[in-house]
Amino acid sequence: MSVAVVAMAPLTWSGGASAGWVRVRPHMESKHASRMEPRRTTAQSAHASAGATAIALGGAIQNEPDVAQARDFDAIAAGGAHWIRMDVNWDVVQRDGPASYNWSPFDGVVRAARARGLDVLATILYTPPWARPAGTGANTPPVSVAAYADFARAAAVRYAPLGVHAYEIWNEPNSASFWAPHADAARYTELLTAAASAIRAADAKAFVVTGGMSPALDAGGNIAPVTFLKDVYAHGGRASFDAVGHHPYCWPAMPGDAEWWSAWHQMAGAPTSLRSVMAASGDSGKQIWATEFGAPTNGPAGAYVDEGAQAQMVTRAYKLFESYTWAGPLFWYAARDLGTSRSTRENFFGLLHNDFSPKPAYAAFRALSART
């Protein structure tokens, strides 16, 4: 299926919800294999079935005024979503030190979601100043993985009683934009292992998802998703996660189009794919969760698709994803446009315009939700 697009740039993009969307070439698969059985938990509910409709909220919803936040959640619920993905931002909660906790902004998001019957994927990310090297930003991993694990445990203790049992360990750890100054699969595996152990000790129903991987090349401080996942297995991370997180952005191509650079195609269509790496590692029984997916509808020239094409992508993505036996939920980024300035396409990933008026994609999402 073709997609209407405005003169897309031919090679490197920064995009999606991240700062480093670039095309990816497949790599040879690992020979590493393990015979351990995949871990199962009660968090694998009916709503975690293939293609369950879900919304990735982004990192700012906790800052919205109460009225706007309520309108966002009402629109998400009316659209029929089963899940939301939210940040639990360590840099905010413990900014003032390891003994301080400011949960309030995130408590409100969890309660709003649960009050509307939405399941929650809690993404635990960003490092407060006291836990990272001096002079670095929140996108720098912590000096001590134990400090991150302690916070992850505290988050599970706080939110499990509210019905949160799915946890994503960081965001796009294969990208230097989120794991500064450069991606490091070995260090990430240490973080994943420590956090998973701490979360599972606090929540017997815990379901752990690896940080959703950004489309990236093995260059510029980034690690391509296939390479990164192979390295996580090689460094002993297999027992520390229940599903693989991935961000299968692919615009202007449609989901399923056989383009070598498409992060969707790399899940299972490429000769060496995430699924082939998982199978070679004895993990074919685990799911891939698409913890972000979407396409912008405005921005600088050459950076977006039109609104009709976005709606087509919603329909194609969910119908295709639900056909995969290995798929979990697909989280559309985002519910509502962040702003109206055309200086950046980051403002235009929503199913709704910034003024809450629906795009055609919202009706497509709601129609698909009614089927599940």
Secondary structure by P-SEA (a helix, b strand, c coil): cccccccccccccccccccbbbbbbbbbbbccccccccccccccccccccccbbbbcccccccccaaaaaaaaaaaaaacccbbbbbcccccccccccccccaaaaaaaaaaaaaaccccccccccccccccccccccccccccaaaaaaaaaaaaaacccccccbbbccccccccccccccccaaaaaaaaaaaaaaaaaacccbbbbcccccccccccccccaaaaaaaaaaacccccccbbbbbccccccccccccccccccccccccccaaaaaaaaccccbbbbcccccccccccccccccaaaaaaaaaaaaaaaaacccccbbbccccccccccccccccccccccccccccaaaaaaaaaaaac
